[in-house]
Each structure stands twice: as C-alpha cells, then as structure tokens.
Amino acid sequence: MKLLSHYEISGKKLISCNDDNEAHRLNQVLALLDAGEDLAFVSDAGTPTISDPGYRLIAGVSEQHTVVPVPGASALTAALSACPINTERFVFEGFLPHGPKQRRRVLRELVTEQRPIVFFESPHRLMKTLTDISAIFGDDVEIFIARELTKKFEQFYHGTISVVREQLSEQFASEVQGELVLVLSSSAS
C-alpha cells in the first residue's frame, strides 16, 4: 500500500497472502484470473517465494494460467553481488529454524559443505545464530552479513565470525533492525 500511495496509484485492490491463508487465497486469485483480471504478486521484503510465502499460490495458478516473472530486487542476489567471498557456486538455505536445537542440527548437517552457505536471518535471532555458527564452524570462519539492502540504513560486515560478532555487539546496544543475509564461507575456502 505504501508503494502504491507513493506513486499515487489508487483504486487497486490488495489481497494479503501468507503461510496461514495461502490455500484460501488461491481460490480467490483463481476466480479473479478466470474473470479476466490481471494480477501482480508482490512481496514487501524481497522477491515472492524466495523464503517468502507464495509457492503454493504460484503452483495452483500455473496449472490454469501463465505466470510471468518480473525481475526485481532480491536480497539474495543483491547480497551476493556485494559479497567479497567467492560465491560463483553456493548453497541457499533460506531461513534457519527458529528453535535453537533445530538450528544447531541444520548447521551441523552443513559443516562439511564445500560451497559458501547463504542464509536469511531475522534481526532478533541474529546474535543467537552467530553464536551457534561459531560453536559449530569455529570462530575463524569467514562471514559476510548484509543488512537492509538497498535501503537507507544498508550496512555490510565482513571478517571472521568472532570479529563480525564483536562489531555487531559494539555497534548495536539493542537489537539489529532489518532483515539480514548471511554468507558463510565454505570449509574449502
């Protein structure tokens, strides 16, 4: 709505779509498409279906209608384009599990990965995730963190995980704001 208001576009109907209502919204979207309406699927935090809801909607729509992608900002590609770690080939894991036990299990599964590993992370879990990465990968693993990409408070952090954790804890007395992309160097780097 903020984007539409900014460009003074009015009269457009917005339909929210999230993990909880995606199946219900599919029927609503299909009815509009069947009636000849043109629809756009947008996300307020990056590219739809890249660790955001939408794949069920896209799968259902594409069975009966053509889905046309429109390239746009993606935190994943934006972070990789500024990353000083070789990301010619990488593994994208999306968001790590919320619970510490599950998060550590996933990280242990990835410890032998030879390619850089890319994660999305929310600000309120960042320091706990970095602590878990440090415990499993070691304090000397190289990491790159991109925060608030293409926005006013965009920031980048790069170095060993111990250095980056120190930078973050010194810079932010409170929680870090804005979604983050973490690129963890491979064990082969």
PEBELSUL-V549534 format. One record per pair of residues at least 12 apart in sequence whose ideal C-beta (glycine too) atoms are under 7 Angstrom apart, sorted by the first residue. I is the first residue (numbers start at 1). J is the second residue. If there is no record, write none. Layout:
i->I j->J
i->I j->J
This chain:
i->1 j->14
i->15 j->28
i->17 j->53
i->17 j->54
i->17 j->57
i->18 j->53
i->19 j->53
i->22 j->53
i->22 j->56
i->22 j->57
i->23 j->56
i->25 j->57
i->26 j->56
i->26 j->57
i->26 j->60
i->29 j->57
i->29 j->61
i->30 j->60
i->30 j->61
i->30 j->64
i->33 j->61
i->33 j->65
i->41 j->54
i->41 j->57
i->45 j->179
i->46 j->73
i->46 j->74
i->46 j->75
i->47 j->72
i->47 j->74
i->50 j->74
i->50 j->76
i->51 j->94
i->51 j->95
i->51 j->120
i->73 j->150
i->75 j->120
i->75 j->149
i->75 j->179
i->75 j->181
i->76 j->92
i->76 j->118
i->76 j->181
i->78 j->149
i->78 j->150
i->79 j->146
i->79 j->149
i->79 j->181
i->79 j->183
i->82 j->146
i->82 j->156
i->83 j->144
i->83 j->183
i->84 j->144
i->84 j->158
i->85 j->116
i->85 j->142
i->85 j->144
i->85 j->183
i->85 j->185
i->85 j->189
i->86 j->189
i->87 j->116
i->87 j->183
i->89 j->115
i->90 j->115
i->90 j->116
i->90 j->118
i->91 j->113
i->91 j->115
i->91 j->117
i->91 j->118
i->92 j->118
i->93 j->117
i->93 j->118
i->93 j->119
i->94 j->120
i->95 j->120
i->95 j->121
i->96 j->119
i->96 j->121
i->96 j->129
i->100 j->128
i->100 j->132
i->103 j->129
i->103 j->132
i->104 j->132
i->104 j->136
i->107 j->132
i->107 j->133
i->107 j->136
i->108 j->136
i->111 j->136
i->111 j->137
i->112 j->187
i->113 j->186
i->114 j->186
i->114 j->187
i->114 j->188
i->115 j->186
i->116 j->183
i->116 j->184
i->116 j->185
i->116 j->186
i->117 j->184
i->118 j->181
i->118 j->183
i->119 j->182
i->120 j->179
i->120 j->181
i->121 j->180
i->121 j->182
i->122 j->179
i->123 j->175
i->123 j->176
i->123 j->177
i->123 j->178
i->123 j->180
i->124 j->175
i->126 j->176
i->126 j->180
i->130 j->161
i->130 j->165
i->133 j->161
i->133 j->184
i->134 j->161
i->134 j->162
i->134 j->165
i->137 j->184
i->139 j->160
i->139 j->161
i->139 j->162
i->140 j->160
i->141 j->160
i->141 j->161
i->141 j->184
i->141 j->185
i->142 j->160
i->142 j->185
i->142 j->189
i->143 j->161
i->143 j->164
i->143 j->182
i->143 j->183
i->143 j->184
i->143 j->185
i->144 j->158
i->144 j->183
i->145 j->157
i->145 j->164
i->145 j->180
i->145 j->182
i->146 j->180
i->146 j->181
i->147 j->176
i->147 j->178
i->147 j->180
i->148 j->178
i->151 j->178
i->153 j->178
